[in-house]
Amino acid sequence: MLHIRDLVKIYPGPVAALKGVSLDIPQGLFGLLGPNGAGKSTLMNILSGLLEPTGGSVTLDGVDIVKDPRAVWSRLGYLPQDFGFYPSLNGAQMLDFLLRLKGVDAPQGRKKLVAELLERVNLTEAAKRKVKTYSGGMRQRLGIAQAIAGNPRLVIVDEPTAGLDPEERQRFYRILAELGRDRIVLLSTHIVEDIATLCPRFAVIRGGRCVTSGSTSEARNRLEGRVSEGIVTPEKLEEIRRSHRVTQAVLVEGSMFRTRVQGAPGSQPTGFVQVPATLEDVYFGVMDESRADDAAHAMNAA
């Protein structure tokens, strides 16, 4: 279990990147959602022992990794958002180099371990190809191969599917789902689909605060009967915004908006139909509530 308590990070300025984040993250896949600049990467860097928090605590299976960040390094696999490679090396050479940097070896030798890891991420046939010829998805799979070397207890992946095509995204999903069977996998992303597909539990961070956390299925169930959808003109959309809580408006064919609203059952606009709630509905609803709370606090403080 990964316990995060009252985590604070203040950069010079001062800029508060984290404002008292507390989470309990069990074994399996856990999703961390939030927009760019929400504080997700700061949290990832603290959990990986790369950044010291201003306050708070983090323990992994009872070990305080804030006081002793080295304690987590041997138990950590990390795939950052921007993972660099040497393009002139082939896949096997690149992975071997990364394993040497991590100090990872195997009883039967590193060469055999490299082959096993490449097979696990379906890169065996590309082992001798130069990394500069790899697609984005292949590079991500090579990155996850180094992350899982040494059988880490905690695996952190930061925005792993950004820029991947649908086929590569599905392939990466299968790899992450397999990893989550026997370890803690923390998936940080702004792509709601990633969390909805993979994670039974999640949290949303906005402005350095955790604004909601819990079971993804329970979060969707709380919205059942409260979400409706319709396609409207721009003029009608503005009218609906004045009387209903619009959480999503997606342009359709360049002139209409597929609009989703949340409210009490039976209160939907004329012509709208009730639809099943999705994790996107949860996310947009939570973000809308958080912005409203911030506006109310600002008014009270003025």
Secondary structure in CASP SS format (residue, H / E / C, confidence):
PFRMAT SS
TARGET T0000
AUTHOR 0000-0000-0000
METHOD secondary structure of the structure
MODEL  1
M C 1.00
L E 1.00
H E 1.00
I E 1.00
R E 1.00
D E 1.00
L E 1.00
V E 1.00
K E 1.00
I E 1.00
Y E 1.00
P C 1.00
G C 1.00
P C 1.00
V E 1.00
A E 1.00
A E 1.00
L E 1.00
K E 1.00
G E 1.00
V E 1.00
S E 1.00
L E 1.00
D E 1.00
I E 1.00
P C 1.00
Q C 1.00
G E 1.00
L E 1.00
F E 1.00
G E 1.00
L E 1.00
L E 1.00
G C 1.00
P C 1.00
N C 1.00
G C 1.00
A C 1.00
G C 1.00
K H 1.00
S H 1.00
T H 1.00
L H 1.00
M H 1.00
N H 1.00
I H 1.00
L H 1.00
S C 1.00
G C 1.00
L C 1.00
L C 1.00
E C 1.00
P C 1.00
T C 1.00
G E 1.00
G E 1.00
S E 1.00
V E 1.00
T E 1.00
L E 1.00
D C 1.00
G C 1.00
V E 1.00
D E 1.00
I C 1.00
V C 1.00
K C 1.00
D C 1.00
P C 1.00
R H 1.00
A H 1.00
V H 1.00
W H 1.00
S C 1.00
R C 1.00
L E 1.00
G E 1.00
Y E 1.00
L E 1.00
P C 1.00
Q C 1.00
D C 1.00
F C 1.00
G C 1.00
F C 1.00
Y C 1.00
P C 1.00
S C 1.00
L C 1.00
N E 1.00
G H 1.00
A H 1.00
Q H 1.00
M H 1.00
L H 1.00
D H 1.00
F H 1.00
L H 1.00
L H 1.00
R H 1.00
L H 1.00
K H 1.00
G C 1.00
V C 1.00
D C 1.00
A C 1.00
P C 1.00
Q C 1.00
G C 1.00
R H 1.00
K H 1.00
K H 1.00
L H 1.00
V H 1.00
A H 1.00
E H 1.00
L H 1.00
L H 1.00
E H 1.00
R H 1.00
V C 1.00
N C 1.00
L C 1.00
T H 1.00
E H 1.00
A H 1.00
A C 1.00
K C 1.00
R C 1.00
K E 1.00
V H 1.00
K H 1.00
T H 1.00
Y C 1.00
S C 1.00
G H 1.00
G H 1.00
M H 1.00
R H 1.00
Q H 1.00
R H 1.00
L H 1.00
G H 1.00
I H 1.00
A H 1.00
Q H 1.00
A H 1.00
I H 1.00
A C 1.00
G C 1.00
N C 1.00
P C 1.00
R C 1.00
L E 1.00
V E 1.00
I E 1.00
V E 1.00
D E 1.00
E C 1.00
P C 1.00
T C 1.00
A C 1.00
G C 1.00
L C 1.00
D C 1.00
P H 1.00
E H 1.00
E H 1.00
R H 1.00
Q H 1.00
R H 1.00
F H 1.00
Y H 1.00
R H 1.00
I H 1.00
L H 1.00
A H 1.00
E H 1.00
L H 1.00
G C 1.00
R C 1.00
D C 1.00
R C 1.00
I E 1.00
V E 1.00
L E 1.00
L E 1.00
S E 1.00
T E 1.00
H C 1.00
I C 1.00
V H 1.00
E H 1.00
D H 1.00
I H 1.00
A H 1.00
T H 1.00
L H 1.00
C C 1.00
P C 1.00
R E 1.00
F E 1.00
A E 1.00
V E 1.00
I E 1.00
R E 1.00
G C 1.00
G C 1.00
R E 1.00
C E 1.00
V E 1.00
T E 1.00
S E 1.00
G E 1.00
S E 1.00
T H 1.00
S H 1.00
E H 1.00
A H 1.00
R H 1.00
N H 1.00
R C 1.00
L C 1.00
E C 1.00
G C 1.00
R C 1.00
V E 1.00
S E 1.00
E E 1.00
G E 1.00
I E 1.00
V E 1.00
T C 1.00
P H 1.00
E H 1.00
K H 1.00
L H 1.00
E H 1.00
E H 1.00
I H 1.00
R H 1.00
R H 1.00
S H 1.00
H C 1.00
R E 1.00
V E 1.00
T E 1.00
Q E 1.00
A E 1.00
V E 1.00
L E 1.00
V E 1.00
E C 1.00
G C 1.00
S C 1.00
M E 1.00
F E 1.00
R E 1.00
T E 1.00
R E 1.00
V E 1.00
Q E 1.00
G C 1.00
A C 1.00
P C 1.00
G C 1.00
S C 1.00
Q C 1.00
P C 1.00
T C 1.00
G C 1.00
F C 1.00
V E 1.00
Q E 1.00
V C 1.00
P C 1.00
A C 1.00
T C 1.00
L H 1.00
E H 1.00
D H 1.00
V H 1.00
Y H 1.00
F H 1.00
G H 1.00
V H 1.00
M H 1.00
D H 1.00
E H 1.00
S H 1.00
R H 1.00
A H 1.00
D H 1.00
D H 1.00
A H 1.00
A H 1.00
H H 1.00
A H 1.00
M H 1.00
N H 1.00
A H 1.00
A C 1.00
END
